[in-house]
Amino acid sequence: MRITVDQDKCVSSGQCVLNAADIFDQRDDDGVVEVLVNSPAPEQESDAHRAAAACPALAIHLEE
C-alpha cells in the first residue's frame, strides 16, 4: 500500500491522526495533514483505511 495526501484539500479536522497516529500527523502552524509513513506495514493498513474513510475532505489516497 502507498499513501498520498492532497494537502490543498485538507480541512485540518484531525480525523486522520485520531484514527492512525502512527501514520499521520498535522503541521503545527495550520493543522494540515502530513504523512509519517508512506508505505505502512501490513498491520497498519486497517488504520490507514479507517483514517481515509474518516477524512471529511477525502484528502487521503490509498493505492494498493
All heavy atoms as TSV, in Angstrom:
chain	resi	resn	atom	element	x	y	z
A	1	MET	N	N	0.844	-1.181	0.000
A	1	MET	CA	C	0.000	0.000	0.000
A	1	MET	C	C	0.889	1.244	0.000
A	1	MET	O	O	1.939	1.265	0.632
A	1	MET	CB	C	-0.896	0.004	1.242
A	1	MET	CG	C	-1.650	1.310	1.443
A	1	MET	SD	S	-2.566	1.393	2.980
A	1	MET	CE	C	-3.831	0.204	2.653
A	2	ARG	N	N	0.431	2.255	-0.708
A	2	ARG	CA	C	1.117	3.544	-0.713
A	2	ARG	C	C	0.091	4.616	-0.361
A	2	ARG	O	O	-1.025	4.624	-0.880
A	2	ARG	CB	C	1.728	3.819	-2.066
A	2	ARG	CG	C	2.407	5.149	-2.164
A	2	ARG	CD	C	3.700	5.046	-2.956
A	2	ARG	NE	N	4.315	6.353	-3.111
A	2	ARG	CZ	C	5.162	6.886	-2.260
A	2	ARG	NH1	N	5.518	6.209	-1.189
A	2	ARG	NH2	N	5.677	8.065	-2.458
A	3	ILE	N	N	0.490	5.530	0.516
A	3	ILE	CA	C	-0.391	6.607	0.972
A	3	ILE	C	C	0.091	7.934	0.400
A	3	ILE	O	O	1.278	8.257	0.483
A	3	ILE	CB	C	-0.398	6.708	2.507
A	3	ILE	CG1	C	-0.889	5.403	3.129
A	3	ILE	CG2	C	-1.255	7.889	2.962
A	3	ILE	CD1	C	-0.747	5.360	4.638
A	4	THR	N	N	-0.836	8.684	-0.161
A	4	THR	CA	C	-0.563	10.058	-0.561
A	4	THR	C	C	-1.704	10.917	-0.021
A	4	THR	O	O	-2.798	10.424	0.255
A	4	THR	CB	C	-0.473	10.219	-2.094
A	4	THR	OG1	O	-1.683	9.771	-2.683
A	4	THR	CG2	C	0.703	9.439	-2.659
A	5	VAL	N	N	-1.424	12.195	0.138
A	5	VAL	CA	C	-2.454	13.122	0.597
A	5	VAL	C	C	-2.462	14.357	-0.294
A	5	VAL	O	O	-1.447	14.731	-0.873
A	5	VAL	CB	C	-2.252	13.551	2.071
A	5	VAL	CG1	C	-2.375	12.379	3.005
A	5	VAL	CG2	C	-0.943	14.260	2.273
A	6	ASP	N	N	-3.614	14.971	-0.402
A	6	ASP	CA	C	-3.761	16.235	-1.101
A	6	ASP	C	C	-3.877	17.309	-0.024
A	6	ASP	O	O	-4.960	17.530	0.528
A	6	ASP	CB	C	-4.996	16.196	-1.997
A	6	ASP	CG	C	-5.154	17.448	-2.835
A	6	ASP	OD1	O	-4.528	18.489	-2.504
A	6	ASP	OD2	O	-5.897	17.393	-3.831
A	7	GLN	N	N	-2.763	17.936	0.282
A	7	GLN	CA	C	-2.753	18.922	1.360
A	7	GLN	C	C	-3.628	20.128	1.041
A	7	GLN	O	O	-4.098	20.798	1.955
A	7	GLN	CB	C	-1.321	19.349	1.684
A	7	GLN	CG	C	-0.520	18.238	2.320
A	7	GLN	CD	C	0.884	18.662	2.690
A	7	GLN	OE1	O	1.515	19.445	1.995
A	7	GLN	NE2	N	1.374	18.130	3.799
A	8	ASP	N	N	-3.860	20.405	-0.235
A	8	ASP	CA	C	-4.726	21.525	-0.599
A	8	ASP	C	C	-6.185	21.256	-0.249
A	8	ASP	O	O	-6.957	22.185	-0.017
A	8	ASP	CB	C	-4.610	21.831	-2.095
A	8	ASP	CG	C	-3.238	22.377	-2.464
A	8	ASP	OD1	O	-2.591	23.017	-1.615
A	8	ASP	OD2	O	-2.810	22.153	-3.614
A	9	LYS	N	N	-6.575	19.986	-0.200
A	9	LYS	CA	C	-7.949	19.609	0.156
A	9	LYS	C	C	-8.150	19.530	1.672
A	9	LYS	O	O	-9.273	19.636	2.148
A	9	LYS	CB	C	-8.295	18.244	-0.428
A	9	LYS	CG	C	-8.659	18.236	-1.863
A	9	LYS	CD	C	-9.050	16.812	-2.229
A	9	LYS	CE	C	-9.943	16.749	-3.417
A	9	LYS	NZ	N	-10.334	15.357	-3.711
A	10	CYS	N	N	-7.093	19.294	2.406
A	10	CYS	CA	C	-7.181	19.054	3.847
A	10	CYS	C	C	-7.864	20.218	4.567
A	10	CYS	O	O	-7.542	21.380	4.343
A	10	CYS	CB	C	-5.774	18.838	4.418
A	10	CYS	SG	S	-5.752	18.539	6.194
A	11	VAL	N	N	-8.807	19.873	5.449
A	11	VAL	CA	C	-9.524	20.879	6.237
A	11	VAL	C	C	-9.104	20.858	7.710
A	11	VAL	O	O	-9.748	21.465	8.553
A	11	VAL	CB	C	-11.060	20.714	6.109
A	11	VAL	CG1	C	-11.514	20.977	4.684
A	11	VAL	CG2	C	-11.499	19.350	6.583
A	12	SER	N	N	-8.025	20.146	7.997
A	12	SER	CA	C	-7.426	20.131	9.341
A	12	SER	C	C	-8.353	19.607	10.420
A	12	SER	O	O	-8.305	20.067	11.561
A	12	SER	CB	C	-6.909	21.534	9.711
A	12	SER	OG	O	-6.042	22.022	8.711
A	13	SER	N	N	-9.181	18.630	10.093
A	13	SER	CA	C	-10.113	18.094	11.083
A	13	SER	C	C	-9.422	17.187	12.105
A	13	SER	O	O	-9.947	16.968	13.190
A	13	SER	CB	C	-11.239	17.319	10.400
A	13	SER	OG	O	-10.753	16.097	9.884
A	14	GLY	N	N	-8.292	16.598	11.718
A	14	GLY	CA	C	-7.557	15.735	12.635
A	14	GLY	C	C	-8.055	14.304	12.713
A	14	GLY	O	O	-7.552	13.515	13.506
A	15	GLN	N	N	-9.028	13.948	11.899
A	15	GLN	CA	C	-9.560	12.583	11.929
A	15	GLN	C	C	-8.498	11.556	11.555
A	15	GLN	O	O	-8.504	10.434	12.054
A	15	GLN	CB	C	-10.770	12.461	11.004
A	15	GLN	CG	C	-11.957	13.280	11.456
A	15	GLN	CD	C	-12.389	12.911	12.866
A	15	GLN	OE1	O	-12.621	11.739	13.169
A	15	GLN	NE2	N	-12.477	13.893	13.729
A	16	CYS	N	N	-7.577	11.947	10.678
A	16	CYS	CA	C	-6.506	11.025	10.276
A	16	CYS	C	C	-5.629	10.667	11.470
A	16	CYS	O	O	-5.316	9.493	11.692
A	16	CYS	CB	C	-5.665	11.635	9.155
A	16	CYS	SG	S	-5.031	13.290	9.514
A	17	VAL	N	N	-5.287	11.652	12.261
A	17	VAL	CA	C	-4.434	11.421	13.431
A	17	VAL	C	C	-5.188	10.632	14.495
A	17	VAL	O	O	-4.622	9.741	15.131
A	17	VAL	CB	C	-3.901	12.758	13.991
A	17	VAL	CG1	C	-3.081	12.530	15.240
A	17	VAL	CG2	C	-3.069	13.484	12.931
A	18	LEU	N	N	-6.450	10.932	14.677
A	18	LEU	CA	C	-7.245	10.193	15.660
A	18	LEU	C	C	-7.354	8.713	15.306
A	18	LEU	O	O	-7.405	7.864	16.191
A	18	LEU	CB	C	-8.648	10.796	15.770
A	18	LEU	CG	C	-8.734	12.157	16.432
A	18	LEU	CD1	C	-10.160	12.700	16.351
A	18	LEU	CD2	C	-8.279	12.091	17.873
A	19	ASN	N	N	-7.376	8.407	14.016
A	19	ASN	CA	C	-7.531	7.030	13.566
A	19	ASN	C	C	-6.224	6.307	13.298
A	19	ASN	O	O	-6.196	5.076	13.309
A	19	ASN	CB	C	-8.405	6.990	12.311
A	19	ASN	CG	C	-9.856	7.201	12.632
A	19	ASN	OD1	O	-10.515	6.305	13.127
A	19	ASN	ND2	N	-10.353	8.400	12.397
A	20	ALA	N	N	-5.153	7.058	13.059
A	20	ALA	CA	C	-3.876	6.420	12.724
A	20	ALA	C	C	-2.709	7.351	13.070
A	20	ALA	O	O	-2.002	7.860	12.194
A	20	ALA	CB	C	-3.844	6.049	11.249
A	21	ALA	N	N	-2.501	7.561	14.345
A	21	ALA	CA	C	-1.464	8.492	14.801
A	21	ALA	C	C	-0.049	8.041	14.457
A	21	ALA	O	O	0.868	8.858	14.417
A	21	ALA	CB	C	-1.577	8.706	16.311
A	22	ASP	N	N	0.123	6.760	14.195
A	22	ASP	CA	C	1.444	6.268	13.820
A	22	ASP	C	C	1.724	6.475	12.337
A	22	ASP	O	O	2.852	6.312	11.879
A	22	ASP	CB	C	1.609	4.800	14.195
A	22	ASP	CG	C	0.502	3.918	13.648
A	22	ASP	OD1	O	-0.600	4.431	13.364
A	22	ASP	OD2	O	0.726	2.704	13.510
A	23	ILE	N	N	0.709	6.874	11.566
A	23	ILE	CA	C	0.854	7.073	10.131
A	23	ILE	C	C	0.752	8.549	9.747
A	23	ILE	O	O	1.441	9.011	8.842
A	23	ILE	CB	C	-0.209	6.268	9.358
A	23	ILE	CG1	C	-0.045	4.780	9.654
A	23	ILE	CG2	C	-0.127	6.532	7.857
A	23	ILE	CD1	C	-1.153	3.907	9.074
A	24	PHE	N	N	-0.103	9.298	10.446
A	24	PHE	CA	C	-0.366	10.694	10.104
A	24	PHE	C	C	-0.050	11.628	11.264
A	24	PHE	O	O	-0.136	11.257	12.418
A	24	PHE	CB	C	-1.841	10.884	9.722
A	24	PHE	CG	C	-2.269	10.071	8.548
A	24	PHE	CD1	C	-2.948	8.873	8.729
A	24	PHE	CD2	C	-1.996	10.476	7.261
A	24	PHE	CE1	C	-3.351	8.109	7.658
A	24	PHE	CE2	C	-2.391	9.709	6.168
A	24	PHE	CZ	C	-3.066	8.531	6.374
A	25	ASP	N	N	0.256	12.868	10.905
A	25	ASP	CA	C	0.442	13.945	11.873
A	25	ASP	C	C	-0.144	15.199	11.239
A	25	ASP	O	O	-0.585	15.171	10.088
A	25	ASP	CB	C	1.921	14.136	12.205
A	25	ASP	CG	C	2.151	14.907	13.494
A	25	ASP	OD1	O	1.154	15.302	14.151
A	25	ASP	OD2	O	3.303	15.132	13.864
A	26	GLN	N	N	-0.155	16.280	12.002
A	26	GLN	CA	C	-0.634	17.550	11.486
A	26	GLN	C	C	0.440	18.611	11.700
A	26	GLN	O	O	1.119	18.605	12.738
A	26	GLN	CB	C	-1.911	17.991	12.207
A	26	GLN	CG	C	-3.106	17.113	11.883
A	26	GLN	CD	C	-4.316	17.553	12.669
A	26	GLN	OE1	O	-4.464	17.148	13.815
A	26	GLN	NE2	N	-5.176	18.348	12.063
A	27	ARG	N	N	0.570	19.513	10.725
A	27	ARG	CA	C	1.538	20.611	10.859
A	27	ARG	C	C	1.126	21.494	12.026
A	27	ARG	O	O	-0.066	21.729	12.248
A	27	ARG	CB	C	1.593	21.441	9.581
A	27	ARG	CG	C	2.115	20.677	8.397
A	27	ARG	CD	C	2.407	21.547	7.204
A	27	ARG	NE	N	1.269	22.346	6.756
A	27	ARG	CZ	C	0.999	22.604	5.482
A	27	ARG	NH1	N	1.763	22.121	4.517
A	27	ARG	NH2	N	-0.033	23.345	5.159
A	28	ASP	N	N	2.112	21.968	12.759
A	28	ASP	CA	C	1.836	22.795	13.930
A	28	ASP	C	C	1.194	24.135	13.569
A	28	ASP	O	O	0.334	24.618	14.295
A	28	ASP	CB	C	3.120	23.057	14.721
A	28	ASP	CG	C	3.632	21.820	15.421
A	28	ASP	OD1	O	2.827	20.916	15.732
A	28	ASP	OD2	O	4.853	21.745	15.660
A	29	ASP	N	N	1.592	24.716	12.467
A	29	ASP	CA	C	1.135	26.068	12.159
A	29	ASP	C	C	-0.294	26.145	11.629
A	29	ASP	O	O	-1.004	27.108	11.908
A	29	ASP	CB	C	2.087	26.762	11.186
A	29	ASP	CG	C	2.271	26.020	9.876
A	29	ASP	OD1	O	2.104	24.793	9.852
A	29	ASP	OD2	O	2.595	26.686	8.863
A	30	ASP	N	N	-0.743	25.123	10.892
A	30	ASP	CA	C	-2.087	25.207	10.321
A	30	ASP	C	C	-2.911	23.916	10.429
A	30	ASP	O	O	-4.047	23.873	9.991
A	30	ASP	CB	C	-2.029	25.658	8.868
A	30	ASP	CG	C	-1.220	24.735	7.979
A	30	ASP	OD1	O	-0.766	23.667	8.454
A	30	ASP	OD2	O	-1.016	25.087	6.798
A	31	GLY	N	N	-2.337	22.863	10.974
A	31	GLY	CA	C	-3.069	21.625	11.181
A	31	GLY	C	C	-3.253	20.746	9.960
A	31	GLY	O	O	-3.959	19.742	10.013
A	32	VAL	N	N	-2.609	21.099	8.855
A	32	VAL	CA	C	-2.737	20.305	7.629
A	32	VAL	C	C	-2.031	18.967	7.806
A	32	VAL	O	O	-0.979	18.870	8.439
A	32	VAL	CB	C	-2.182	21.087	6.420
A	32	VAL	CG1	C	-2.084	20.212	5.182
A	32	VAL	CG2	C	-3.061	22.302	6.136
A	33	VAL	N	N	-2.617	17.934	7.224
A	33	VAL	CA	C	-2.116	16.570	7.350
A	33	VAL	C	C	-0.700	16.427	6.788
A	33	VAL	O	O	-0.342	17.052	5.798
A	33	VAL	CB	C	-3.067	15.580	6.652
A	33	VAL	CG1	C	-3.147	15.840	5.153
A	33	VAL	CG2	C	-2.658	14.146	6.909
A	34	GLU	N	N	0.077	15.586	7.455
A	34	GLU	CA	C	1.388	15.165	6.985
A	34	GLU	C	C	1.437	13.649	7.104
A	34	GLU	O	O	0.916	13.083	8.066
A	34	GLU	CB	C	2.502	15.763	7.840
A	34	GLU	CG	C	2.647	17.255	7.696
A	34	GLU	CD	C	3.817	17.794	8.497
A	34	GLU	OE1	O	4.037	17.336	9.646
A	34	GLU	OE2	O	4.514	18.666	7.980
A	35	VAL	N	N	2.046	12.999	6.128
A	35	VAL	CA	C	2.181	11.544	6.154
A	35	VAL	C	C	3.513	11.196	6.808
A	35	VAL	O	O	4.559	11.667	6.381
A	35	VAL	CB	C	2.124	10.948	4.735
A	35	VAL	CG1	C	2.284	9.443	4.780
A	35	VAL	CG2	C	0.822	11.320	4.059
A	36	LEU	N	N	3.461	10.392	7.857
A	36	LEU	CA	C	4.674	9.944	8.541
A	36	LEU	C	C	5.217	8.663	7.913
A	36	LEU	O	O	6.421	8.427	7.923
A	36	LEU	CB	C	4.389	9.696	10.025
A	36	LEU	CG	C	3.877	10.880	10.828
A	36	LEU	CD1	C	3.537	10.432	12.245
A	36	LEU	CD2	C	4.923	11.998	10.850
A	37	VAL	N	N	4.313	7.830	7.400
A	37	VAL	CA	C	4.681	6.529	6.829
A	37	VAL	C	C	3.985	6.391	5.478
A	37	VAL	O	O	2.771	6.200	5.423
A	37	VAL	CB	C	4.245	5.374	7.762
A	37	VAL	CG1	C	4.631	4.039	7.167
A	37	VAL	CG2	C	4.828	5.546	9.149
A	38	ASN	N	N	4.737	6.507	4.382
A	38	ASN	CA	C	4.150	6.408	3.040
A	38	ASN	C	C	3.729	4.999	2.676
A	38	ASN	O	O	2.783	4.805	1.924
A	38	ASN	CB	C	5.128	6.930	1.988
A	38	ASN	CG	C	5.289	8.419	2.054
A	38	ASN	OD1	O	4.342	9.135	2.341
A	38	ASN	ND2	N	6.484	8.910	1.817
A	39	SER	N	N	4.460	4.021	3.173
A	39	SER	CA	C	4.154	2.613	2.888
A	39	SER	C	C	3.997	1.885	4.216
A	39	SER	O	O	4.974	1.359	4.760
A	39	SER	CB	C	5.270	1.980	2.055
A	39	SER	OG	O	5.362	2.609	0.816
A	40	PRO	N	N	2.788	1.855	4.756
A	40	PRO	CA	C	2.593	1.257	6.074
A	40	PRO	C	C	2.789	-0.258	6.066
A	40	PRO	O	O	2.612	-0.916	5.038
A	40	PRO	CB	C	1.152	1.607	6.415
A	40	PRO	CG	C	0.493	1.825	5.114
A	40	PRO	CD	C	1.536	2.356	4.195
A	41	ALA	N	N	3.154	-0.767	7.211
A	41	ALA	CA	C	3.270	-2.213	7.408
A	41	ALA	C	C	1.878	-2.836	7.299
A	41	ALA	O	O	0.871	-2.160	7.516
A	41	ALA	CB	C	3.871	-2.503	8.781
A	42	PRO	N	N	1.827	-4.123	6.965
A	42	PRO	CA	C	0.517	-4.784	6.830
A	42	PRO	C	C	-0.394	-4.605	8.049
A	42	PRO	O	O	-1.607	-4.424	7.892
A	42	PRO	CB	C	0.882	-6.254	6.619
A	42	PRO	CG	C	2.220	-6.207	5.971
A	42	PRO	CD	C	2.926	-5.022	6.609
A	43	GLU	N	N	0.167	-4.605	9.231
A	43	GLU	CA	C	-0.666	-4.456	10.434
A	43	GLU	C	C	-1.186	-3.031	10.619
A	43	GLU	O	O	-2.057	-2.787	11.455
A	43	GLU	CB	C	0.080	-4.929	11.679
A	43	GLU	CG	C	1.350	-4.173	11.980
A	43	GLU	CD	C	2.600	-4.749	11.319
A	43	GLU	OE1	O	2.492	-5.621	10.448
A	43	GLU	OE2	O	3.696	-4.302	11.694
A	44	GLN	N	N	-0.668	-2.055	9.853
A	44	GLN	CA	C	-1.129	-0.671	9.928
A	44	GLN	C	C	-2.170	-0.348	8.849
A	44	GLN	O	O	-2.790	0.710	8.887
A	44	GLN	CB	C	0.049	0.297	9.751
A	44	GLN	CG	C	1.084	0.251	10.846
A	44	GLN	CD	C	2.266	1.131	10.501
A	44	GLN	OE1	O	2.855	1.002	9.438
A	44	GLN	NE2	N	2.598	2.041	11.405
A	45	GLU	N	N	-2.357	-1.251	7.906
A	45	GLU	CA	C	-3.230	-0.957	6.772
A	45	GLU	C	C	-4.675	-0.701	7.168
A	45	GLU	O	O	-5.332	0.171	6.601
A	45	GLU	CB	C	-3.129	-2.051	5.719
A	45	GLU	CG	C	-1.798	-2.030	4.998
A	45	GLU	CD	C	-1.686	-3.057	3.889
A	45	GLU	OE1	O	-2.681	-3.774	3.615
A	45	GLU	OE2	O	-0.602	-3.137	3.287
A	46	SER	N	N	-5.186	-1.404	8.145
A	46	SER	CA	C	-6.575	-1.164	8.559
A	46	SER	C	C	-6.725	0.235	9.155
A	46	SER	O	O	-7.738	0.897	8.938
A	46	SER	CB	C	-7.068	-2.232	9.534
A	46	SER	OG	O	-6.330	-2.211	10.722
A	47	ASP	N	N	-5.717	0.697	9.899
A	47	ASP	CA	C	-5.741	2.060	10.432
A	47	ASP	C	C	-5.722	3.089	9.297
A	47	ASP	O	O	-6.422	4.101	9.356
A	47	ASP	CB	C	-4.554	2.314	11.358
A	47	ASP	CG	C	-4.645	1.551	12.667
A	47	ASP	OD1	O	-5.736	1.054	13.003
A	47	ASP	OD2	O	-3.608	1.453	13.353
A	48	ALA	N	N	-4.921	2.831	8.274
A	48	ALA	CA	C	-4.855	3.741	7.128
A	48	ALA	C	C	-6.206	3.814	6.424
A	48	ALA	O	O	-6.667	4.906	6.065
A	48	ALA	CB	C	-3.764	3.296	6.165
A	49	HIS	N	N	-6.856	2.672	6.243
A	49	HIS	CA	C	-8.185	2.651	5.620
A	49	HIS	C	C	-9.205	3.400	6.481
A	49	HIS	O	O	-10.031	4.154	5.948
A	49	HIS	CB	C	-8.648	1.209	5.391
A	49	HIS	CG	C	-8.039	0.566	4.206
A	49	HIS	ND1	N	-8.439	0.833	2.914
A	49	HIS	CD2	C	-7.035	-0.343	4.099
A	49	HIS	CE1	C	-7.722	0.118	2.067
A	49	HIS	NE2	N	-6.858	-0.613	2.767
A	50	ARG	N	N	-9.136	3.216	7.774
A	50	ARG	CA	C	-10.058	3.893	8.684
A	50	ARG	C	C	-9.851	5.416	8.623
A	50	ARG	O	O	-10.808	6.191	8.591
A	50	ARG	CB	C	-9.876	3.359	10.105
A	50	ARG	CG	C	-10.955	3.769	11.062
A	50	ARG	CD	C	-10.941	3.027	12.397
A	50	ARG	NE	N	-9.635	2.726	12.952
A	50	ARG	CZ	C	-9.041	1.523	12.912
A	50	ARG	NH1	N	-9.649	0.510	12.331
A	50	ARG	NH2	N	-7.856	1.326	13.449
A	51	ALA	N	N	-8.587	5.843	8.588
A	51	ALA	CA	C	-8.283	7.272	8.519
A	51	ALA	C	C	-8.768	7.874	7.202
A	51	ALA	O	O	-9.349	8.971	7.191
A	51	ALA	CB	C	-6.783	7.494	8.682
A	52	ALA	N	N	-8.549	7.165	6.098
A	52	ALA	CA	C	-9.004	7.662	4.796
A	52	ALA	C	C	-10.525	7.782	4.764
A	52	ALA	O	O	-11.067	8.762	4.247
A	52	ALA	CB	C	-8.510	6.748	3.686
A	53	ALA	N	N	-11.210	6.810	5.327
A	53	ALA	CA	C	-12.672	6.835	5.355
A	53	ALA	C	C	-13.204	7.956	6.242
A	53	ALA	O	O	-14.275	8.517	5.968
A	53	ALA	CB	C	-13.208	5.490	5.826
A	54	ALA	N	N	-12.472	8.296	7.286
A	54	ALA	CA	C	-12.912	9.323	8.230
A	54	ALA	C	C	-12.608	10.741	7.765
A	54	ALA	O	O	-13.148	11.699	8.318
A	54	ALA	CB	C	-12.270	9.087	9.598
A	55	CYS	N	N	-11.768	10.889	6.763
A	55	CYS	CA	C	-11.371	12.221	6.292
A	55	CYS	C	C	-12.548	12.926	5.627
A	55	CYS	O	O	-13.032	12.481	4.587
A	55	CYS	CB	C	-10.206	12.104	5.309
A	55	CYS	SG	S	-9.674	13.708	4.646
A	56	PRO	N	N	-13.028	14.043	6.197
A	56	PRO	CA	C	-14.187	14.720	5.620
A	56	PRO	C	C	-13.896	15.371	4.273
A	56	PRO	O	O	-14.817	15.604	3.491
A	56	PRO	CB	C	-14.557	15.760	6.681
A	56	PRO	CG	C	-13.301	16.012	7.427
A	56	PRO	CD	C	-12.556	14.698	7.418
A	57	ALA	N	N	-12.630	15.641	3.990
A	57	ALA	CA	C	-12.264	16.289	2.729
A	57	ALA	C	C	-11.828	15.295	1.654
A	57	ALA	O	O	-11.525	15.689	0.533
A	57	ALA	CB	C	-11.142	17.285	2.981
A	58	LEU	N	N	-11.782	14.015	2.023
A	58	LEU	CA	C	-11.308	12.978	1.101
A	58	LEU	C	C	-9.921	13.306	0.566
A	58	LEU	O	O	-9.638	13.128	-0.621
A	58	LEU	CB	C	-12.305	12.750	-0.033
A	58	LEU	CG	C	-13.723	12.367	0.404
A	58	LEU	CD1	C	-14.640	12.308	-0.820
A	58	LEU	CD2	C	-13.734	11.084	1.180
A	59	ALA	N	N	-9.050	13.772	1.455
A	59	ALA	CA	C	-7.705	14.199	1.070
A	59	ALA	C	C	-6.680	13.065	1.121
A	59	ALA	O	O	-5.555	13.248	0.678
A	59	ALA	CB	C	-7.248	15.335	1.989
A	60	ILE	N	N	-7.067	11.923	1.659
A	60	ILE	CA	C	-6.145	10.796	1.794
A	60	ILE	C	C	-6.418	9.773	0.690
A	60	ILE	O	O	-7.562	9.356	0.503
A	60	ILE	CB	C	-6.304	10.116	3.166
A	60	ILE	CG1	C	-6.005	11.120	4.280
A	60	ILE	CG2	C	-5.407	8.896	3.272
A	60	ILE	CD1	C	-6.374	10.636	5.660
A	61	HIS	N	N	-5.371	9.402	-0.025
A	61	HIS	CA	C	-5.489	8.452	-1.129
A	61	HIS	C	C	-4.641	7.224	-0.837
A	61	HIS	O	O	-3.463	7.352	-0.499
A	61	HIS	CB	C	-5.063	9.104	-2.443
A	61	HIS	CG	C	-5.778	10.375	-2.715
A	61	HIS	ND1	N	-7.082	10.416	-3.157
A	61	HIS	CD2	C	-5.397	11.661	-2.549
A	61	HIS	CE1	C	-7.472	11.679	-3.282
A	61	HIS	NE2	N	-6.455	12.451	-2.912
A	62	LEU	N	N	-5.246	6.052	-0.969
A	62	LEU	CA	C	-4.554	4.794	-0.733
A	62	LEU	C	C	-4.451	4.041	-2.052
A	62	LEU	O	O	-5.449	3.859	-2.739
A	62	LEU	CB	C	-5.315	3.943	0.278
A	62	LEU	CG	C	-5.657	4.603	1.604
A	62	LEU	CD1	C	-6.471	3.654	2.470
A	62	LEU	CD2	C	-4.411	5.063	2.322
A	63	GLU	N	N	-3.249	3.640	-2.380
A	63	GLU	CA	C	-3.014	2.838	-3.579
A	63	GLU	C	C	-2.561	1.462	-3.137
A	63	GLU	O	O	-1.588	1.339	-2.425
A	63	GLU	CB	C	-1.940	3.480	-4.448
A	63	GLU	CG	C	-2.301	4.853	-4.943
A	63	GLU	CD	C	-1.147	5.534	-5.640
A	63	GLU	OE1	O	-0.363	4.825	-6.312
A	63	GLU	OE2	O	-1.020	6.757	-5.487
A	64	GLU	N	N	-3.292	0.444	-3.548
A	64	GLU	CA	C	-2.955	-0.933	-3.158
A	64	GLU	C	C	-1.817	-1.459	-3.998
A	64	GLU	O	O	-1.549	-1.072	-5.063
A	64	GLU	CB	C	-4.176	-1.835	-3.321
A	64	GLU	CG	C	-5.328	-1.433	-2.430
A	64	GLU	CD	C	-5.057	-1.512	-0.928
A	64	GLU	OE1	O	-4.253	-2.360	-0.493
A	64	GLU	OE2	O	-5.658	-0.730	-0.203
